[in-house]
Amino acid sequence: MLVRHGPPGTGKTTTLIELIRQITRTGQRVLAVAPSNLAVDNLFEKLLAAGEKAIRVGHPARVRPELRQQTLDALAENHPDLRLARKLSRDAYALRAQASKYTRAKPEPGERRAKRKEAKQMLADARKIEDQVVVSLLNSARVTCATLTGLDRDLLDTQHFDWCIMD
């Protein structure tokens, strides 16, 4: 256990960045946490500048604007598979609306129920794709950064980290 105390500007974060770089060079994964968004952003920014494959977990509104494109939410939003999931969801809602629509012609028995069932399955498939995108992005990062209160058990429960480092 490495413990460093000291006033601001004495190199504590710089030391942690170097430690994380040495750890990731061995192929291990790191969960890097800090008590505040500003501290996590500082750590995250220095990791990115050092060339580390890092990802920032947390609400994008609480992340500095220049770092938002590297957050899990932004990376997931721009992922091509997520676009497919969104299209699948839109199609499912349209199908559900179509099943509820009244027409002059009487629908075949069970047709509405079949459409609703198909829409429900399409939405389940879309959620599965979204989950797979998030897991894939997290798995591809060597370092995951988050605040102590921003650690989401549902999100990180399937992840394995060799180290947890707190700034």
Helices and strands as residue ranges (DSSP letters): H 12-25, E 30-34, H 37-49, E 54-56, G 60-62, G 65-70, H 72-77, H 80-100, H 111-140, E 143-147, H 153-156, E 163-166
